[in-house]
Amino acid sequence: MIIGIGVDVCDIARWEAAAARHPGMVRKILTTVEAAMPAQSQAARFAAKEALYKALSGGEGLSWQDCEVVPDEAVSAAVRFELRGSVARRASELGVTRVHLSLSHDAGVAVAMVVCEG
């Protein structure tokens, strides 16, 4: 059963400009590994976290650092979320047993789609 869905887009140039003006923003939103990636990948990960919060019915009280986009060892070139802390608790409260994630970036835009299943 689908518990929630979320989608988000992020303009890569806008992300780069915001990151240059507010470096603390990057450290707040992205993990150390995510922050070391190129701007298009950072923007995609920001969009992924926003989409996840939408799929979990809102992000209030959730820590950006409690979800990380990591390589999916089971599927070549795919990614998945690693949930912990506040985000893992919220997913558990909603009965989420599986989170599907798809990322893409092209033409200056990053997009993420999330489906929470339970």
N, CA, C and O atoms as a MOPAC input file, in Angstrom:
PM7 MOZYME 1SCF
protein

 N      0.83700 1    -1.17200 1     0.00000 1
 C      0.00000 1     0.00000 1     0.00000 1
 C      0.88900 1     1.24400 1     0.00000 1
 O      1.90700 1     1.28700 1     0.69100 1
 N      0.50300 1     2.23900 1    -0.76700 1
 C      1.25600 1     3.48600 1    -0.80800 1
 C      0.84700 1     4.35700 1     0.38100 1
 O     -0.32700 1     4.68000 1     0.55800 1
 N      1.83100 1     4.72600 1     1.18200 1
 C      1.61900 1     5.58700 1     2.34700 1
 C      1.69800 1     7.05500 1     1.94300 1
 O      0.93300 1     7.88100 1     2.44100 1
 N      2.62100 1     7.37900 1     1.04100 1
 C      2.78000 1     8.76300 1     0.60700 1
 C      3.67600 1     8.86100 1    -0.60700 1
 O      4.50400 1     7.98600 1    -0.86000 1
 N      3.50000 1     9.94200 1    -1.35800 1
 C      4.36600 1    10.23000 1    -2.50300 1
 C      4.84600 1    11.66900 1    -2.39700 1
 O      4.18600 1    12.51600 1    -1.79500 1
 N      5.98100 1    11.92900 1    -2.97800 1
 C      6.50400 1    13.28700 1    -2.98300 1
 C      7.38200 1    13.49900 1    -4.20100 1
 O      8.06700 1    12.58300 1    -4.65800 1
 N      7.35500 1    14.70200 1    -4.71500 1
 C      8.21300 1    15.06700 1    -5.83500 1
 C      8.73200 1    16.48000 1    -5.58200 1
 O      8.02500 1    17.31200 1    -5.01200 1
 N      9.95600 1    16.74800 1    -6.00400 1
 C     10.51000 1    18.08500 1    -5.84600 1
 C     11.51800 1    18.33700 1    -6.96300 1
 O     12.15800 1    17.41600 1    -7.46900 1
 N     11.64000 1    19.59500 1    -7.32800 1
 C     12.62800 1    20.01300 1    -8.31800 1
 C     13.50300 1    21.09800 1    -7.70700 1
 O     13.07600 1    21.83800 1    -6.82000 1
 N     14.72600 1    21.17700 1    -8.19400 1
 C     15.66100 1    22.19000 1    -7.71200 1
 C     16.46100 1    22.72400 1    -8.89700 1
 O     17.09100 1    21.95900 1    -9.62800 1
 N     16.43100 1    24.02500 1    -9.07700 1
 C     17.22700 1    24.67200 1   -10.11000 1
 C     18.69200 1    24.61400 1    -9.66900 1
 O     19.04000 1    25.13300 1    -8.60900 1
 N     19.53400 1    23.99500 1   -10.46400 1
 C     20.92800 1    23.77300 1   -10.06800 1
 C     21.69000 1    25.08600 1    -9.90500 1
 O     22.45400 1    25.22600 1    -8.95000 1
 N     21.50900 1    26.03500 1   -10.79000 1
 C     22.19400 1    27.32900 1   -10.67300 1
 C     21.74700 1    28.06800 1    -9.41100 1
 O     22.55200 1    28.71700 1    -8.74200 1
 N     20.48000 1    27.96400 1    -9.10300 1
 C     19.95600 1    28.60600 1    -7.87900 1
 C     20.56200 1    27.94500 1    -6.64200 1
 O     20.92300 1    28.62800 1    -5.68300 1
 N     20.67300 1    26.61200 1    -6.66700 1
 C     21.31300 1    25.89000 1    -5.56000 1
 C     22.75900 1    26.36500 1    -5.39300 1
 O     23.19700 1    26.65900 1    -4.28000 1
 N     23.50000 1    26.43700 1    -6.51200 1
 C     24.90500 1    26.86700 1    -6.46100 1
 C     25.04000 1    28.26500 1    -5.87600 1
 O     25.91300 1    28.51100 1    -5.04400 1
 N     24.18000 1    29.18000 1    -6.30700 1
 C     24.23000 1    30.55600 1    -5.81000 1
 C     23.91400 1    30.61100 1    -4.31600 1
 O     24.58900 1    31.31300 1    -3.56300 1
 N     22.90200 1    29.88000 1    -3.89200 1
 C     22.53000 1    29.85300 1    -2.47100 1
 C     23.65500 1    29.24600 1    -1.63900 1
 O     23.95500 1    29.73200 1    -0.54900 1
 N     24.27200 1    28.19000 1    -2.14600 1
 C     25.36600 1    27.53100 1    -1.42400 1
 C     26.56500 1    28.45500 1    -1.29000 1
 O     27.24300 1    28.44600 1    -0.26200 1
 N     26.83300 1    29.25400 1    -2.32000 1
 C     27.94800 1    30.20100 1    -2.26900 1
 C     27.67500 1    31.32300 1    -1.25700 1
 O     28.58100 1    31.75800 1    -0.54600 1
 N     26.41800 1    31.78600 1    -1.19900 1
 C     26.05100 1    32.86000 1    -0.26100 1
 C     25.95400 1    32.36600 1     1.17800 1
 O     26.27200 1    33.09800 1     2.11500 1
 N     25.51000 1    31.11300 1     1.34900 1
 C     25.24400 1    30.56100 1     2.68800 1
 C     25.85900 1    29.17000 1     2.82900 1
 O     25.13500 1    28.17600 1     2.77400 1
 N     27.18000 1    29.07900 1     3.00900 1
 C     27.81600 1    27.76000 1     3.09900 1
 C     27.28000 1    26.90800 1     4.25400 1
 O     27.30400 1    25.68000 1     4.18200 1
 N     26.80700 1    27.54500 1     5.29400 1
 C     26.23400 1    26.80700 1     6.41900 1
 C     24.98900 1    26.04500 1     6.02700 1
 O     24.66600 1    25.02000 1     6.62700 1
 N     24.27900 1    26.54500 1     5.01200 1
 C     23.07400 1    25.86600 1     4.52400 1
 C     23.42300 1    24.46300 1     4.02000 1
 O     22.70600 1    23.50000 1     4.29200 1
 N     24.51900 1    24.36400 1     3.29300 1
 C     24.93300 1    23.07400 1     2.74500 1
 C     25.23900 1    22.11000 1     3.88100 1
 O     24.82600 1    20.95100 1     3.83400 1
 N     25.96300 1    22.57500 1     4.91000 1
 C     26.30700 1    21.71600 1     6.05000 1
 C     25.07300 1    21.32400 1     6.85100 1
 O     25.05700 1    20.26300 1     7.47600 1
 N     24.03700 1    22.16300 1     6.84300 1
 C     22.80400 1    21.86200 1     7.57200 1
 C     21.97200 1    20.80100 1     6.84100 1
 O     21.39900 1    19.91100 1     7.46900 1
 N     21.91400 1    20.90700 1     5.51600 1
 C     21.03100 1    20.05600 1     4.71900 1
 C     21.68900 1    18.74600 1     4.29700 1
 O     21.06700 1    17.68500 1     4.35800 1
 N     22.94200 1    18.82100 1     3.87100 1
 C     23.61500 1    17.64800 1     3.30800 1
 C     24.60500 1    17.03200 1     4.28900 1
 O     25.21700 1    17.73300 1     5.09500 1
 N     24.75200 1    15.71600 1     4.21000 1
 C     25.77400 1    15.04500 1     5.00600 1
 C     27.14500 1    15.38900 1     4.40700 1
 O     27.22600 1    15.97100 1     3.32600 1
 N     28.19200 1    15.03400 1     5.09900 1
 C     29.55000 1    15.31700 1     4.62900 1
 C     29.79800 1    14.69900 1     3.25500 1
 O     30.37800 1    15.33800 1     2.37800 1
 N     29.36100 1    13.46800 1     3.07200 1
 C     29.54800 1    12.77900 1     1.78500 1
 C     28.75100 1    13.48400 1     0.68700 1
 O     29.27100 1    13.70100 1    -0.40700 1
 N     27.49400 1    13.84300 1     0.96500 1
 C     26.65100 1    14.51600 1    -0.02600 1
 C     27.21900 1    15.89000 1    -0.38600 1
 O     27.19100 1    16.29100 1    -1.54900 1
 N     27.73200 1    16.60800 1     0.61300 1
 C     28.26000 1    17.96300 1     0.39200 1
 C     29.52800 1    17.96500 1    -0.45300 1
 O     29.87000 1    18.99100 1    -1.04200 1
 N     30.23100 1    16.84000 1    -0.52400 1
 C     31.45800 1    16.74500 1    -1.31300 1
 C     31.18200 1    16.48000 1    -2.79500 1
 O     32.11100 1    16.45500 1    -3.60300 1
 N     29.92900 1    16.28700 1    -3.14900 1
 C     29.54900 1    15.97100 1    -4.52800 1
 C     29.43400 1    17.24300 1    -5.37300 1
 O     29.37800 1    18.34700 1    -4.83100 1
 N     29.39800 1    17.08700 1    -6.70400 1
 C     29.19600 1    18.23900 1    -7.59000 1
 C     27.82700 1    18.88800 1    -7.33800 1
 O     26.92000 1    18.25500 1    -6.79700 1
 N     27.69600 1    20.14100 1    -7.73300 1
 C     26.47200 1    20.91800 1    -7.47400 1
 C     25.21300 1    20.22800 1    -7.98300 1
 O     24.18800 1    20.26400 1    -7.30200 1
 N     25.25300 1    19.60300 1    -9.15300 1
 C     24.04700 1    18.96400 1    -9.68000 1
 C     23.62000 1    17.80000 1    -8.78700 1
 O     22.42400 1    17.56000 1    -8.61800 1
 N     24.57500 1    17.08300 1    -8.22000 1
 C     24.25500 1    15.98300 1    -7.31500 1
 C     23.75700 1    16.50500 1    -5.97400 1
 O     22.85700 1    15.92100 1    -5.37000 1
 N     24.34200 1    17.60500 1    -5.50800 1
 C     23.86400 1    18.22800 1    -4.27200 1
 C     22.41400 1    18.68500 1    -4.43900 1
 O     21.58000 1    18.44700 1    -3.56500 1
 N     22.11800 1    19.33400 1    -5.55200 1
 C     20.75700 1    19.81400 1    -5.81900 1
 C     19.77700 1    18.64800 1    -5.87800 1
 O     18.66000 1    18.75300 1    -5.37200 1
 N     20.17900 1    17.54800 1    -6.48600 1
 C     19.31500 1    16.36900 1    -6.57200 1
 C     19.05400 1    15.79000 1    -5.18400 1
 O     17.94800 1    15.33000 1    -4.90200 1
 N     20.05200 1    15.81100 1    -4.32900 1
 C     19.87700 1    15.28900 1    -2.97600 1
 C     18.99900 1    16.19900 1    -2.12700 1
 O     18.21800 1    15.72500 1    -1.30200 1
 N     19.12800 1    17.49100 1    -2.32800 1
 C     18.21600 1    18.41900 1    -1.65900 1
 C     16.77800 1    18.15200 1    -2.10800 1
 O     15.87000 1    18.07800 1    -1.27900 1
 N     16.57400 1    18.00800 1    -3.40500 1
 C     15.23600 1    17.70900 1    -3.92800 1
 C     14.72600 1    16.38200 1    -3.37500 1
 O     13.54000 1    16.25200 1    -3.07300 1
 N     15.61100 1    15.39900 1    -3.23900 1
 C     15.21400 1    14.09200 1    -2.70300 1
 C     14.71300 1    14.21700 1    -1.27100 1
 O     13.69900 1    13.62300 1    -0.90600 1
 N     15.43000 1    14.99300 1    -0.46100 1
 C     15.02100 1    15.16500 1     0.93500 1
 C     13.69600 1    15.90600 1     1.02500 1
 O     12.84300 1    15.55900 1     1.84200 1
 N     13.52000 1    16.91900 1     0.19500 1
 C     12.24400 1    17.65000 1     0.15600 1
 C     11.10700 1    16.71800 1    -0.26600 1
 O     10.02600 1    16.75400 1     0.32200 1
 N     11.34200 1    15.89300 1    -1.27000 1
 C     10.32100 1    14.95600 1    -1.74000 1
 C      9.99500 1    13.92700 1    -0.65500 1
 O      8.83500 1    13.55300 1    -0.48200 1
 N     11.01300 1    13.47000 1     0.07300 1
 C     10.77900 1    12.52200 1     1.15500 1
 C      9.91400 1    13.14600 1     2.24300 1
 O      8.98100 1    12.51100 1     2.73500 1
 N     10.21500 1    14.37900 1     2.61800 1
 C      9.42100 1    15.04900 1     3.66100 1
 C      7.97000 1    15.19700 1     3.21900 1
 O      7.05500 1    15.06000 1     4.03100 1
 N      7.75800 1    15.47400 1     1.94300 1
 C      6.38700 1    15.55200 1     1.42300 1
 C      5.70500 1    14.18400 1     1.52000 1
 O      4.54000 1    14.09400 1     1.90800 1
 N      6.42300 1    13.13600 1     1.17000 1
 C      5.85800 1    11.78500 1     1.22000 1
 C      5.55900 1    11.35200 1     2.65900 1
 O      4.69100 1    10.51300 1     2.89600 1
 N      6.29100 1    11.93800 1     3.61500 1
 C      6.06900 1    11.62500 1     5.03000 1
 C      5.09200 1    12.59900 1     5.67800 1
 O      5.02200 1    12.69000 1     6.90400 1
 N      4.34500 1    13.31700 1     4.86500 1
 C      3.30400 1    14.25000 1     5.32800 1
 C      3.85600 1    15.44700 1     6.08700 1
 O      3.23400 1    15.92200 1     7.03700 1
 N      5.01000 1    15.93300 1     5.67800 1
 C      5.56100 1    17.14300 1     6.27700 1
 C      6.89100 1    16.90900 1     6.95000 1
 O      7.18600 1    15.80500 1     7.41000 1
 N      7.69600 1    17.96400 1     7.00400 1
 C      9.04700 1    17.83300 1     7.54100 1
 C      9.26500 1    18.45100 1     8.90500 1
 O     10.39600 1    18.47500 1     9.39000 1
 N      8.21100 1    18.95500 1     9.54100 1
 C      8.37600 1    19.59500 1    10.84700 1
 C      8.93500 1    18.59600 1    11.85600 1
 O      8.41500 1    17.49000 1    12.00900 1
 N      9.99000 1    18.99900 1    12.53300 1
 C     10.61100 1    18.14900 1    13.53600 1
 C     11.58400 1    17.12200 1    12.98600 1
 O     12.15800 1    16.34300 1    13.74700 1
 N     11.78000 1    17.11000 1    11.66200 1
 C     12.70000 1    16.16100 1    11.04900 1
 C     14.04300 1    16.84000 1    10.78500 1
 O     14.09100 1    17.99200 1    10.35400 1
 N     15.11900 1    16.12300 1    11.04500 1
 C     16.45900 1    16.64500 1    10.80800 1
 C     16.92200 1    16.29000 1     9.39900 1
 O     16.79600 1    15.14800 1     8.95800 1
 N     17.46100 1    17.29200 1     8.69900 1
 C     18.00000 1    17.05300 1     7.35500 1
 C     19.07400 1    15.96900 1     7.38400 1
 O     19.20900 1    15.19600 1     6.43600 1
 N     19.84000 1    15.91800 1     8.48100 1
 C     20.94300 1    14.96700 1     8.58500 1
 C     20.47500 1    13.53600 1     8.84800 1
 O     21.27200 1    12.60200 1     8.76800 1
 N     19.19500 1    13.35600 1     9.16000 1
 C     18.67400 1    12.02500 1     9.48000 1
 C     18.22100 1    11.23500 1     8.26000 1
 O     17.63500 1    10.16100 1     8.39900 1
 N     18.48500 1    11.75500 1     7.07200 1
 C     18.28000 1    10.96900 1     5.85300 1
 C     19.42900 1    11.28900 1     4.90900 1
 O     19.84500 1    12.43900 1     4.77100 1
 N     19.92200 1    10.26000 1     4.27300 1
 C     21.06200 1    10.41300 1     3.37000 1
 C     20.80600 1     9.58600 1     2.11700 1
 O     20.34400 1     8.44800 1     2.19600 1
 N     21.10600 1    10.16000 1     0.97400 1
 C     21.00000 1     9.43900 1    -0.28900 1
 C     22.32700 1     8.69300 1    -0.49000 1
 O     23.39700 1     9.30000 1    -0.54200 1
 N     22.22800 1     7.37200 1    -0.60100 1
 C     23.41700 1     6.52600 1    -0.72900 1
 C     23.25500 1     5.60700 1    -1.93800 1
 O     22.13600 1     5.37100 1    -2.39300 1
 N     24.36600 1     5.09000 1    -2.46000 1
 C     24.26000 1     4.14200 1    -3.57500 1
 C     23.49000 1     2.89300 1    -3.15000 1
 O     23.62400 1     2.42200 1    -2.02000 1
 N     22.69300 1     2.37300 1    -4.05900 1
 C     21.96400 1     1.12200 1    -3.80000 1
 C     22.83000 1    -0.01800 1    -4.31700 1
 O     22.95800 1    -0.22000 1    -5.52500 1
 N     23.41500 1    -0.75200 1    -3.39800 1
 C     24.33200 1    -1.84400 1    -3.76200 1
 C     23.63100 1    -2.92200 1    -4.58700 1
 O     24.27300 1    -3.61100 1    -5.38000 1
 N     22.32400 1    -3.06900 1    -4.40500 1
 C     21.57400 1    -4.13400 1    -5.08500 1
 C     21.27200 1    -3.81500 1    -6.54900 1
 O     21.07600 1    -4.72200 1    -7.35700 1
 N     21.23700 1    -2.52300 1    -6.88800 1
 C     20.86400 1    -2.12100 1    -8.24600 1
 C     21.92000 1    -1.15000 1    -8.77300 1
 O     22.11400 1    -0.07400 1    -8.20700 1
 N     22.58900 1    -1.52300 1    -9.83400 1
 C     23.64100 1    -0.69100 1   -10.41800 1
 C     23.12000 1     0.68800 1   -10.80000 1
 O     22.06100 1     0.80900 1   -11.41500 1
 N     23.85900 1     1.71700 1   -10.43800 1
 C     23.57000 1     3.12300 1   -10.76300 1
 C     22.32400 1     3.66900 1   -10.06600 1
 O     21.88800 1     4.77800 1   -10.37500 1
 N     21.75000 1     2.92100 1    -9.14300 1
 C     20.56600 1     3.39500 1    -8.41400 1
 C     20.98600 1     3.95100 1    -7.05800 1
 O     22.08600 1     3.69100 1    -6.57200 1
 N     20.08800 1     4.71700 1    -6.46500 1
 C     20.31400 1     5.26000 1    -5.13000 1
 C     19.14100 1     4.88500 1    -4.23200 1
 O     18.07500 1     4.49400 1    -4.70700 1
 N     19.35400 1     5.00900 1    -2.95100 1
 C     18.31000 1     4.75500 1    -1.96300 1
 C     18.53600 1     5.69600 1    -0.79200 1
 O     19.57700 1     6.34600 1    -0.70000 1
 N     17.55800 1     5.76800 1     0.10000 1
 C     17.70400 1     6.54600 1     1.31700 1
 C     18.22600 1     5.66200 1     2.44200 1
 O     17.86000 1     4.49100 1     2.55100 1
 N     19.07100 1     6.22800 1     3.26100 1
 C     19.41200 1     5.64700 1     4.54800 1
 C     18.73600 1     6.55000 1     5.58100 1
 O     19.09100 1     7.72200 1     5.71600 1
 N     17.76900 1     6.00300 1     6.30300 1
 C     17.00800 1     6.76400 1     7.28300 1
 C     17.52800 1     6.46800 1     8.67800 1
 O     17.90000 1     5.33500 1     8.98500 1
 N     17.55400 1     7.49600 1     9.52500 1
 C     17.94400 1     7.32700 1    10.91500 1
 C     17.24800 1     8.39500 1    11.76200 1
 O     16.63500 1     9.31600 1    11.22200 1
 N     17.34100 1     8.27500 1    13.04400 1
 C     16.83700 1     9.29000 1    13.96200 1
 C     15.40300 1     9.70800 1    13.70600 1
 O     14.50900 1     8.87000 1    13.59000 1
 N     15.19300 1    11.02000 1    13.62000 1
 C     13.84200 1    11.59100 1    13.50200 1
 C     13.11100 1    11.12900 1    12.24500 1
 O     11.89900 1    10.91300 1    12.28100 1
 N     13.82200 1    10.97800 1    11.14800 1
 C     13.17300 1    10.56000 1     9.89200 1
 C     12.77500 1     9.08900 1     9.96400 1
 O     11.69000 1     8.72100 1     9.51600 1
 N     13.63300 1     8.25300 1    10.51800 1
 C     13.30300 1     6.83600 1    10.67300 1
 C     12.10300 1     6.67300 1    11.60400 1
 O     11.23500 1     5.83800 1    11.34900 1
 N     12.04400 1     7.45800 1    12.67700 1
 C     10.89900 1     7.38400 1    13.59200 1
 C      9.60300 1     7.78100 1    12.89900 1
 O      8.57700 1     7.12100 1    13.06500 1
 N      9.65100 1     8.86900 1    12.11500 1
 C      8.45500 1     9.32800 1    11.40300 1
 C      7.97700 1     8.25900 1    10.41800 1
 O      6.78200 1     7.97500 1    10.34100 1
 N      8.90000 1     7.67400 1     9.67100 1
 C      8.54000 1     6.61900 1     8.71600 1
 C      7.90400 1     5.43900 1     9.44500 1
 O      6.90900 1     4.88500 1     8.97800 1
 N      8.46300 1     5.05900 1    10.56800 1
 C      7.92300 1     3.95400 1    11.35400 1
 C      6.52100 1     4.27700 1    11.88000 1
 O      5.63600 1     3.42300 1    11.84100 1
 N      6.31500 1     5.49400 1    12.36800 1
 C      4.99900 1     5.91900 1    12.86800 1
 C      3.93100 1     5.79300 1    11.78800 1
 O      2.78600 1     5.44500 1    12.07600 1
 N      4.31400 1     6.08000 1    10.54000 1
 C      3.36800 1     6.02200 1     9.42100 1
 C      3.20900 1     4.61300 1     8.86300 1
 O      2.34100 1     4.37100 1     8.02500 1
 N      4.03900 1     3.69000 1     9.32200 1
 C      3.96800 1     2.32300 1     8.81700 1
 C      4.74700 1     2.09800 1     7.53200 1
 O      4.49500 1     1.13000 1     6.81400 1
 N      5.68700 1     2.97900 1     7.23700 1
 C      6.49000 1     2.85100 1     6.01900 1
 C      7.47800 1     1.70000 1     6.19000 1
 O      8.23100 1     1.64900 1     7.16200 1
 N      7.46300 1     0.78900 1     5.23900 1
 C      8.39400 1    -0.33900 1     5.26800 1
 C      9.40400 1    -0.28500 1     4.12300 1
 O     10.42300 1    -0.97600 1     4.15300 1
 N      9.11600 1     0.53700 1     3.11800 1
 C     10.02100 1     0.65100 1     1.97000 1
 C      9.89100 1     2.04300 1     1.36600 1
 O      8.78800 1     2.57500 1     1.23900 1
 N     11.02700 1     2.62700 1     0.99500 1
 C     11.04600 1     3.94400 1     0.36300 1
 C     11.69900 1     3.80600 1    -1.00500 1
 O     12.84100 1     3.36200 1    -1.11800 1
 N     10.96300 1     4.18800 1    -2.04000 1
 C     11.48100 1     4.16800 1    -3.41500 1
 C     11.94100 1     5.58000 1    -3.75900 1
 O     11.26400 1     6.55700 1    -3.44000 1
 N     13.09400 1     5.68000 1    -4.41200 1
 C     13.67200 1     6.98100 1    -4.75600 1
 C     14.19200 1     6.96500 1    -6.18100 1
 O     14.87100 1     6.02600 1    -6.59600 1
 N     13.86900 1     8.00700 1    -6.92400 1
 C     14.42100 1     8.18600 1    -8.26200 1
 C     14.90600 1     9.62700 1    -8.39100 1
 O     14.18800 1    10.56100 1    -8.03400 1
 N     16.12200 1     9.80700 1    -8.90000 1
 C     16.72600 1    11.12800 1    -9.10000 1
 C     17.10300 1    11.31200 1   -10.56000 1
 O     17.43700 1    10.35600 1   -11.25900 1
 N     17.04300 1    12.56400 1   -11.00700 1
 C     17.52000 1    12.88600 1   -12.34600 1
 C     17.92300 1    14.35400 1   -12.37600 1
 O     17.40300 1    15.16400 1   -11.60900 1
 N     18.84800 1    14.69000 1   -13.26000 1
 C     19.18600 1    16.09700 1   -13.47500 1
 C     19.54300 1    16.29400 1   -14.93700 1
 O     20.30600 1    15.53100 1   -15.53100 1
 N     18.95400 1    17.36000 1   -15.50100 1
 C     19.16900 1    17.68500 1   -16.90400 1
 C     18.69400 1    19.11200 1   -17.13300 1
 O     17.81300 1    19.59800 1   -16.42400 1
 N     19.26600 1    19.77400 1   -18.10600 1
 C     18.84400 1    21.11900 1   -18.51500 1
 C     18.80000 1    22.09600 1   -17.34000 1
 O     17.94400 1    22.97900 1   -17.28700 1
 N     19.74200 1    21.92500 1   -16.39100 1
 C     19.84800 1    22.86800 1   -15.29000 1
 C     18.89300 1    22.63000 1   -14.13900 1
 O     18.79500 1    23.45300 1   -13.23000 1
 N     18.18700 1    21.50600 1   -14.17200 1
 C     17.21000 1    21.19900 1   -13.11500 1
 C     17.45400 1    19.79200 1   -12.57500 1
 O     17.73800 1    18.86200 1   -13.33000 1
 N     17.33900 1    19.65600 1   -11.25600 1
 C     17.37900 1    18.34300 1   -10.60500 1
 C     15.98500 1    18.01400 1   -10.13000 1
 O     15.26500 1    18.89400 1    -9.65600 1
 N     15.58900 1    16.75100 1   -10.25200 1
 C     14.25300 1    16.33200 1    -9.82700 1
 C     14.37300 1    15.03600 1    -9.02400 1
 O     15.23200 1    14.19500 1    -9.28700 1
 N     13.48600 1    14.90500 1    -8.03900 1
 C     13.44800 1    13.68500 1    -7.22900 1
 C     11.99900 1    13.25100 1    -7.06300 1
 O     11.10100 1    14.08100 1    -6.91600 1
 N     11.78400 1    11.93500 1    -7.08700 1
 C     10.47200 1    11.32700 1    -6.87100 1
 C     10.62700 1    10.29200 1    -5.76900 1
 O     11.54100 1     9.46700 1    -5.79400 1
 N      9.71500 1    10.34800 1    -4.79700 1
 C      9.75700 1     9.41100 1    -3.67400 1
 C      8.37900 1     8.77300 1    -3.50800 1
 O      7.35500 1     9.45300 1    -3.57900 1
 N      8.36800 1     7.46800 1    -3.29000 1
 C      7.14900 1     6.74300 1    -2.94600 1
 C      7.44300 1     5.96800 1    -1.66100 1
 O      8.38800 1     5.18200 1    -1.59300 1
 N      6.61000 1     6.20900 1    -0.64500 1
 C      6.71300 1     5.47100 1     0.60800 1
 C      5.65400 1     4.38100 1     0.60200 1
 O      4.47100 1     4.64100 1     0.38600 1
 N      6.10300 1     3.15900 1     0.84200 1
 C      5.22900 1     1.99200 1     0.78300 1
 C      5.14700 1     1.36800 1     2.17800 1
 O      6.10400 1     1.41600 1     2.95000 1
 N      4.00300 1     0.79200 1     2.48100 1
 C      3.84500 1     0.14300 1     3.78800 1
 C      2.84700 1    -0.98900 1     3.71000 1
 O      2.58500 1    -1.65100 1     4.71500 1

